[in-house]
Amino acid sequence: MKSKAIFYHAGCPVCIAAEQSLAKAIDPARYEVEVVHLGTDRARLDEAEAFGVKSVPALVMDGTAFHINFGAGIDALR
C-alpha cells in the first residue's frame, strides 16, 4: 500500500519550481503524490494547517510537514 504525500503550494514561481523538482522526484511506487494549490482551493487551508504547514511550498509526507522555501505564509492565503 502506498503512502500519501501532499504538496501544498500557492502558484508562485518558488512553488512551481519546487513542484517541478521535488514533488516529481518522489518515488511513485512508494507514494501517491497529490498537489494542492491553496491559492485556488482555500477550503483546504485548515487541512494544511492541521498538518503543521505554516508556509508554502510545503510537502507533507507520513504526517510531517516539510517547508521547502518561504513563498507565502498560510495567513496570506486566507
N, C-alpha and C positions, 0 to 999 in steps of 0.2 A: 504494500500500500504506500502510495506517495504521500509525502508531507506537503503542506501548502506553504508557499511563500507569497507574500503580498508586497508589491512595490507601490508605494504611495508617492504621488507627485502632483505638481500644480501646473505643468505645461511650460515652465520657464526653460530657458536654454540649459541651465545647470541640470534640471530634472531630466530633460530629454537626453542629454549626453550620458547621464548616469543610467538611464533606462537602456540606451543602446549598448552600453558596455557591460554593466554589472548584471542587470536583470536577465539579459540574454546569455550570459556566461554560466548561469546556474544549470546544473545537470538536470535535464528534463526527465531522466529516468528516476531521479530521486525526489524532485519537487515539481508540483504543479504551480506555475507562476501566474498570478493574477496581477494585472496592472490597473491601478485605480487612480484616476485623475480627479483629485479633490477640488480642483477649480470648477469642474462641471458636475461633480457628484458630491455635493455638500452634505447629502444625507448620510455619508459615511465618515464624516468628521469625528463624531462621537466614538465610532468603532476604532478609528486610528488612534485617538487619544487613549482609549482603553488599553490598547497595546503598548502605550508609552511613547507614541510618536509625538515629538514636540516641534519638529520642523520637517520640511520636505526638501529634497528627496529622502525617503527612508525606506528601508526594506525590513519587513517583519518575517523572521524565519523561526520556526519552532517556538513561537510565542514571545520572541525577544525582538525589540526594535533596534535596528542599526541605522544611525544617522550618517548619511554619506557625505553631505556637504550642506551648507546652510543656504537654501534657495529662498524659502519663505517660512515664517513661523506659522503654526496652526492658527493662532488668533487672527493673523492677517487674512486667512482664507474664509473667515466667518462673515 
